């Protein structure tokens, strides 16, 4: 058998089998990559090449932003920022029908946008708003569904660790991707707002709007949340102004979050080691996935799998629309079984050349793939945000999935809007003059 073909068969079969039996995703990617290499270059050389590729893949200055943004998110989650953002969101949408559910949507968008962590946002908002919704008679399954559906908006709204990973594998600008993320992030939020509005018409407990907040109290509430929101101005503003890189902005986010948590007196020196340890564990998982995916990418390239898939898709259909739909369908299926980070690392080298050949801008494609794979975080069987929201809400997953069906429909429509209206992603970067090149 041709060595490249043998490597491809071992790789694909190994990944499918290991994921199928529930092996950790790092093992499911790394082990078949080494075995595929061993089959064609020998065991000793395979270990050397795999180690080299893993080290090279993880050795990136841009990737340093991820542990710092993860730590910033953990500091915010512990430091009392979540409750202040919830209060601010309630002021903004508290007069709408289904006010608490709409508050959950807006608060998730605000918190995940300043923390860059959708999972942390789902946990924080579920813990903060879940009990309030129960007291006001909300169906806990619907409450958990609202929380789960709205949390992934932060995977597109900067700062986004997912977009940083895409930047690494696609050699595109982190700052440009961050600016491009606002449009699709807003589409995600509006889709959730629309579904909550529909729920509010059909469920008596959600029809009533919230109490009118006196102007003075509203201003005080917004002022308390302002320091947290200002972090976005500091981080993204400095990035756009060229004052610091994405990695340096992540370090500033950590310092800002630490100071804010100490000022709010909910982050103490006693619980700081726990926060750092939790962040280190999360970072270790992400970096392992980046490392083993680099070895996988080398094998994919050696076996010419991206070129084979590209030729197959381009030969299957001549229509740009049909090819994009096929790619999105494949990614939807992949996202149901794989976390966004390894999926981006694996499928970007395969699909990005096809997309660029079709005339799709790499920045636009980054938001397409991120929006698509974000759906996987709320889709069984893997959907970590779905399971966290159900756990925090104290309910079983099955009825939550049923309550999420309208959200799935709305978000799939949102995905099509993002895919076929490029200006949703590209308007801000173009307006800011950021579409003139890429960074390595």
C-alpha positions as CSV (number, residue, x, y, z in Angstrom):
1,X,0.0,0.0,0.0
2,X,1.2,3.5,-0.8
3,X,2.8,5.0,2.5
4,X,0.7,8.2,2.3
5,X,-2.5,6.2,1.9
6,X,-1.6,3.8,4.7
7,X,-0.9,6.8,7.0
8,X,-4.3,8.3,6.1
9,X,-6.2,5.1,6.8
10,X,-4.5,4.6,10.1
11,X,-5.1,8.2,11.1
12,X,-8.7,8.5,10.2
13,X,-9.7,5.0,11.5
14,X,-7.8,5.6,14.7
15,X,-9.4,8.9,15.4
16,X,-12.9,7.6,14.7
17,X,-12.5,4.5,16.8
18,X,-11.0,6.3,19.8
19,X,-13.6,9.1,19.8
20,X,-16.3,6.4,19.4
21,X,-15.2,4.5,22.5
22,X,-15.0,7.8,24.5
23,X,-11.2,8.3,24.8
24,X,-10.0,11.7,25.8
25,X,-9.8,13.9,22.7
26,X,-6.0,14.5,23.2
27,X,-5.4,10.7,23.2
28,X,-7.8,10.3,20.2
29,X,-5.8,12.7,18.2
30,X,-2.3,12.1,19.4
31,X,-2.1,8.3,19.4
32,X,-3.3,7.7,15.8
33,X,-0.9,10.4,14.6
34,X,2.1,8.6,16.1
35,X,0.9,5.2,14.9
36,X,0.4,6.6,11.4
37,X,3.9,8.1,11.4
38,X,5.4,4.8,12.8
39,X,3.8,2.9,9.9
40,X,5.6,4.9,7.3
41,X,8.9,6.2,8.8
42,X,9.5,3.7,11.7
43,X,8.8,3.9,15.4
44,X,12.0,5.8,16.4
45,X,11.6,8.4,13.7
46,X,7.9,8.7,14.4
47,X,8.5,9.6,18.0
48,X,11.1,12.1,17.1
49,X,8.9,13.8,14.4
50,X,5.8,13.8,16.6
51,X,7.6,15.3,19.5
52,X,9.2,17.9,17.3
53,X,5.8,18.9,15.7
54,X,4.1,19.0,19.1
55,X,6.7,21.3,20.5
56,X,6.7,23.5,17.5
57,X,2.9,23.7,17.4
58,X,2.7,24.8,21.1
59,X,5.7,27.2,20.8
60,X,3.9,30.3,19.7
61,X,3.9,33.8,21.2
62,X,0.3,34.3,20.1
63,X,-0.8,31.2,22.1
64,X,0.4,32.8,25.3
65,X,-2.7,34.9,25.2
66,X,-4.9,31.9,25.9
67,X,-3.6,31.1,29.5
68,X,-3.9,34.7,30.4
69,X,-7.4,35.2,29.1
70,X,-8.4,31.9,30.8
71,X,-7.0,33.3,34.1
72,X,-8.7,36.6,33.6
73,X,-12.0,34.8,33.1
74,X,-11.5,32.8,36.3
75,X,-10.7,35.9,38.2
76,X,-13.8,37.6,37.0
77,X,-16.0,34.6,37.8
78,X,-14.7,34.6,41.4
79,X,-14.3,38.3,41.9
80,X,-18.0,39.4,41.9
81,X,-18.1,40.8,38.4
82,X,-20.9,38.4,37.3
83,X,-23.5,39.7,39.7
84,X,-22.8,43.3,38.8
85,X,-23.2,42.5,35.1
86,X,-26.5,40.7,35.8
87,X,-27.8,43.8,37.5
88,X,-26.6,46.0,34.6
89,X,-28.3,43.7,32.1
90,X,-31.5,43.8,34.1
91,X,-31.5,47.6,33.9
92,X,-31.1,47.4,30.1
93,X,-33.8,44.8,29.3
94,X,-35.7,44.5,32.5
95,X,-38.9,46.1,31.1
96,X,-39.2,43.5,28.3
97,X,-41.6,40.5,28.6
98,X,-39.6,37.5,30.0
99,X,-37.3,40.1,31.6
100,X,-35.2,37.6,33.6
101,X,-34.7,35.4,30.6
102,X,-33.7,38.4,28.4
103,X,-31.4,39.5,31.3
104,X,-29.8,36.1,31.1
105,X,-29.1,36.5,27.4
106,X,-27.7,40.0,27.7
107,X,-25.7,39.2,30.8
108,X,-24.2,36.1,29.2
109,X,-23.1,38.2,26.2
110,X,-21.6,40.9,28.5
111,X,-19.8,38.5,30.8
112,X,-18.4,36.2,28.2
113,X,-17.3,39.2,26.2
114,X,-15.2,40.5,29.1
115,X,-14.0,37.1,30.2
116,X,-13.6,35.3,26.9
117,X,-14.9,32.1,28.6
118,X,-18.4,30.8,27.5
119,X,-18.3,27.9,30.0
120,X,-17.5,30.2,32.9
121,X,-20.2,32.5,31.8
122,X,-22.8,29.7,31.7
123,X,-21.8,28.6,35.2
124,X,-21.8,32.1,36.6
125,X,-25.1,33.2,35.1
126,X,-26.8,29.9,35.8
127,X,-25.8,30.2,39.5
128,X,-26.8,33.8,39.7
129,X,-30.0,34.0,37.7
130,X,-31.3,30.4,38.1
131,X,-32.6,30.8,41.6
132,X,-34.3,34.1,40.7
133,X,-36.1,32.5,37.8
134,X,-37.3,29.7,40.0
135,X,-38.7,32.2,42.5
136,X,-40.6,33.9,39.7
137,X,-42.2,30.7,38.5
138,X,-40.0,30.1,35.4
139,X,-39.8,26.5,34.1
140,X,-36.3,25.5,35.3
141,X,-35.8,23.5,32.0
142,X,-36.5,26.6,30.0
143,X,-34.2,28.7,32.2
144,X,-31.4,26.2,31.7
145,X,-32.0,26.2,28.0
146,X,-31.9,30.0,27.8
147,X,-28.6,30.1,29.8
148,X,-27.0,27.3,27.6
149,X,-28.1,28.8,24.3
150,X,-26.9,32.3,25.0
151,X,-23.5,31.5,26.6
152,X,-21.6,30.6,23.4
153,X,-21.9,34.2,22.1
154,X,-18.7,34.9,23.9
155,X,-16.8,32.5,21.6
156,X,-17.1,35.2,18.9
157,X,-17.3,38.4,20.9
158,X,-13.7,39.4,21.8
159,X,-11.6,38.5,23.6
160,X,-12.1,34.9,22.2
161,X,-9.7,32.1,22.8
162,X,-11.3,30.2,19.9
163,X,-10.5,33.0,17.5
164,X,-6.9,33.0,18.8
165,X,-6.6,29.4,17.9
166,X,-8.0,30.0,14.5
167,X,-5.5,32.9,14.0
168,X,-2.7,30.5,14.8
169,X,-3.6,27.8,12.3
170,X,-4.8,30.2,9.5
171,X,-2.0,32.9,9.9
172,X,-4.6,35.7,10.1
173,X,-4.6,38.7,12.4
174,X,-5.9,38.3,15.9
175,X,-7.0,41.9,16.1
176,X,-8.9,41.7,12.8
177,X,-10.6,38.5,13.9
178,X,-11.6,40.1,17.2
179,X,-13.2,43.0,15.3
180,X,-14.9,40.6,12.9
181,X,-16.4,38.7,15.8
182,X,-18.8,41.4,17.0
183,X,-21.2,41.0,14.0
184,X,-21.7,37.2,14.3
185,X,-21.7,37.5,18.1
186,X,-24.6,40.0,17.8
187,X,-26.4,37.7,15.4
188,X,-26.2,35.0,18.0
189,X,-27.5,37.2,20.8
190,X,-30.4,38.5,18.7
191,X,-31.4,34.9,17.7
192,X,-31.6,34.1,21.5
193,X,-33.5,37.3,22.2
194,X,-36.0,36.5,19.5
195,X,-36.6,33.0,20.8
196,X,-37.1,34.3,24.4
197,X,-39.6,36.8,23.0
198,X,-41.5,33.9,21.4
199,X,-41.4,31.9,24.6
200,X,-42.7,34.9,26.5
201,X,-45.8,35.0,24.4
202,X,-46.6,31.4,25.0
203,X,-45.8,31.0,28.7
204,X,-47.9,32.9,31.3
205,X,-45.0,33.1,33.8
206,X,-42.9,34.9,31.3
207,X,-45.4,37.4,29.9
208,X,-45.0,40.0,32.7
209,X,-42.3,42.5,32.3
210,X,-40.0,43.6,35.2
211,X,-40.6,46.4,37.5
212,X,-39.6,49.9,36.4
213,X,-36.2,50.8,37.8
214,X,-35.9,54.4,39.1
215,X,-33.5,56.4,37.1
216,X,-31.2,57.1,40.0
217,X,-30.9,53.4,40.9
218,X,-30.4,52.5,37.2
219,X,-27.5,54.9,37.0
220,X,-25.9,53.6,40.2
221,X,-26.3,50.0,39.0
222,X,-24.7,50.7,35.6
223,X,-21.9,52.7,37.3
224,X,-21.1,49.6,39.4
225,X,-20.8,47.5,36.3
226,X,-18.9,50.1,34.4
227,X,-15.4,49.1,35.6
228,X,-15.9,45.5,34.3
229,X,-17.2,46.7,30.9
230,X,-14.3,49.2,30.7
231,X,-11.9,46.3,30.5
232,X,-13.1,45.7,27.0
233,X,-12.3,49.3,26.1
234,X,-8.8,48.9,27.6
235,X,-8.0,45.5,26.1
236,X,-9.6,45.9,22.6
237,X,-8.9,49.7,22.4
238,X,-5.2,49.2,23.1
239,X,-5.1,46.3,20.6
240,X,-6.6,48.4,17.9
241,X,-4.4,51.4,18.7
242,X,-1.3,49.2,18.4
243,X,-0.3,49.9,22.0
244,X,0.1,46.2,22.7
245,X,-0.3,42.7,21.1
246,X,-3.1,40.2,21.8
247,X,-0.8,38.4,24.3
248,X,0.1,41.7,26.1
249,X,-3.6,42.6,26.2
250,X,-4.3,39.3,27.9
251,X,-1.8,40.1,30.6
252,X,-3.4,43.5,31.1
253,X,-6.8,41.7,31.4
254,X,-5.4,39.6,34.2
255,X,-4.0,42.5,36.1
256,X,-7.3,44.5,35.6
257,X,-9.4,41.5,36.7
258,X,-7.2,40.9,39.8
259,X,-7.4,44.5,40.9
260,X,-11.1,44.7,40.3
261,X,-11.7,41.5,42.3
262,X,-9.7,42.7,45.2
263,X,-11.6,46.1,45.2
264,X,-14.9,44.2,45.2
265,X,-13.5,42.2,48.1
266,X,-14.9,38.9,46.7
267,X,-11.5,37.8,45.5
268,X,-9.1,37.1,48.4
269,X,-5.5,35.9,48.7
270,X,-7.0,32.7,50.2
271,X,-8.9,31.7,47.2
272,X,-6.4,33.0,44.6
273,X,-4.4,29.7,44.5
274,X,-7.5,27.8,43.7
275,X,-8.4,30.2,40.8
276,X,-4.8,29.9,39.4
277,X,-4.9,26.1,39.7
278,X,-8.2,25.8,37.9
279,X,-6.9,28.1,35.1
280,X,-3.7,26.1,34.8
281,X,-5.8,22.9,34.3
282,X,-7.9,24.5,31.6
283,X,-4.8,25.9,29.9
284,X,-3.1,22.5,30.0
285,X,-6.0,20.8,28.2
286,X,-6.0,23.5,25.5
287,X,-2.2,23.4,25.0
288,X,-2.2,19.6,24.8
289,X,-4.9,19.8,22.1
290,X,-2.8,22.4,20.2
291,X,0.3,20.2,20.4
292,X,-1.2,16.9,19.3
293,X,-3.2,18.7,16.6
294,X,0.1,20.0,15.2
295,X,1.3,16.4,14.8
296,X,-2.0,15.4,13.3
297,X,-1.8,18.3,10.8
298,X,1.7,17.1,9.7
299,X,0.3,13.6,9.0
300,X,-2.7,15.0,7.2
301,X,-0.4,17.0,5.0
302,X,1.9,14.0,4.4
303,X,-1.1,11.8,3.4
304,X,-2.4,14.7,1.2
305,X,-5.8,14.3,2.8
306,X,-6.7,18.0,2.6
307,X,-6.0,18.0,-1.2
308,X,-8.1,14.8,-1.6
309,X,-11.0,16.2,0.3
310,X,-10.7,19.5,-1.6
311,X,-10.7,17.8,-4.9
312,X,-13.7,15.6,-3.9
313,X,-15.8,18.6,-2.7
314,X,-15.0,20.7,-5.7
315,X,-15.7,17.8,-8.0
316,X,-18.9,16.9,-6.3
317,X,-20.5,20.3,-6.9
318,X,-19.7,23.4,-9.0
319,X,-22.0,25.6,-6.9
320,X,-20.2,27.8,-4.3
321,X,-23.4,27.8,-2.2
322,X,-23.7,24.0,-2.2
323,X,-20.0,23.5,-1.3
324,X,-20.2,25.9,1.6
325,X,-23.4,24.2,2.8
326,X,-21.6,20.8,2.6
327,X,-18.7,22.2,4.7
328,X,-21.1,23.6,7.2
329,X,-23.0,20.3,7.5
330,X,-19.7,18.4,8.0
331,X,-18.7,20.9,10.7
332,X,-22.1,20.7,12.4
333,X,-21.7,16.9,12.7
334,X,-18.1,17.2,13.8
335,X,-19.0,19.8,16.4
336,X,-21.5,17.5,18.0
337,X,-18.7,15.1,18.9
338,X,-15.6,17.3,19.2
339,X,-14.8,20.5,21.1
340,X,-14.2,23.6,19.0
341,X,-10.4,23.9,19.6
342,X,-9.4,20.5,18.2
343,X,-12.0,20.8,15.5
344,X,-10.6,24.2,14.3
345,X,-7.0,22.8,14.5
346,X,-8.0,19.8,12.4
347,X,-10.5,21.1,9.9
348,X,-9.1,24.6,9.2
349,X,-6.2,23.3,7.1
350,X,-8.6,21.1,5.2
351,X,-11.4,23.5,4.5
352,X,-9.7,26.9,4.4
353,X,-8.0,26.3,1.1
354,X,-11.3,25.3,-0.4
355,X,-13.0,28.4,1.0
356,X,-10.3,30.7,-0.4
357,X,-10.5,29.0,-3.8
358,X,-14.2,29.8,-3.7
359,X,-13.4,33.5,-2.9
360,X,-14.3,33.4,0.8
361,X,-12.1,35.8,2.9
362,X,-10.1,33.9,5.6
363,X,-11.4,36.3,8.2
364,X,-15.0,35.7,7.2
365,X,-14.3,31.9,7.1
366,X,-12.9,32.1,10.6
367,X,-16.2,33.5,12.0
368,X,-18.2,31.0,9.9
369,X,-16.4,28.0,11.4
370,X,-16.4,29.5,14.9
371,X,-20.2,30.2,14.8
372,X,-20.7,26.7,13.5
373,X,-18.6,24.9,16.0
374,X,-20.1,27.0,18.9
375,X,-23.3,25.2,18.2
376,X,-21.6,22.0,19.2
377,X,-21.0,23.3,22.7
378,X,-24.8,23.1,23.3
379,X,-25.4,20.0,21.2
380,X,-25.4,16.5,22.6
381,X,-23.6,14.2,23.1
382,X,-20.5,16.3,23.9
383,X,-22.0,19.8,24.5
384,X,-20.1,20.9,27.6
385,X,-22.1,24.2,28.0
386,X,-25.4,22.3,27.7
387,X,-24.4,19.9,30.5
388,X,-23.0,22.6,32.7
389,X,-26.2,24.7,32.4
390,X,-28.3,21.7,33.2
391,X,-26.1,20.8,36.2
392,X,-26.1,24.4,37.5
393,X,-29.9,24.6,37.0
394,X,-30.4,21.4,38.9
395,X,-32.3,19.7,36.1
396,X,-31.9,16.7,33.8
397,X,-30.4,17.2,30.3
398,X,-33.2,15.6,28.3
399,X,-36.0,18.1,29.0
400,X,-33.4,21.0,28.5
401,X,-32.6,19.7,25.0
402,X,-36.3,19.7,24.2
403,X,-36.6,23.3,25.4
404,X,-33.6,24.2,23.3
405,X,-35.1,23.1,20.0
406,X,-36.4,26.7,19.1
407,X,-32.9,28.0,19.9
408,X,-31.3,25.5,17.6
409,X,-33.6,26.5,14.8
410,X,-32.9,30.2,15.3
411,X,-29.2,29.7,15.6
412,X,-29.0,27.6,12.4
413,X,-30.8,30.4,10.6
414,X,-28.2,32.8,12.2
415,X,-25.4,30.5,10.9
416,X,-26.8,30.8,7.3
417,X,-27.0,34.6,7.7
418,X,-23.3,34.7,8.8
419,X,-22.2,32.4,6.0
420,X,-24.0,34.1,3.1
421,X,-23.7,37.7,4.2
422,X,-20.0,38.3,4.6
423,X,-20.4,42.0,5.6
424,X,-21.7,40.9,8.9
425,X,-18.2,39.7,9.8
426,X,-16.2,42.1,7.6
427,X,-18.0,45.4,8.1
428,X,-16.0,46.5,11.2
429,X,-12.6,45.3,10.1
430,X,-13.1,47.1,6.7
431,X,-14.4,50.3,8.4
432,X,-11.3,50.3,10.6
433,X,-8.9,49.6,7.7
434,X,-7.8,46.3,9.0
435,X,-8.3,44.1,5.9
436,X,-5.0,45.0,4.2
437,X,-3.0,41.9,5.3
438,X,-2.4,39.1,7.7
439,X,0.0,38.4,10.5
440,X,2.0,35.3,10.9
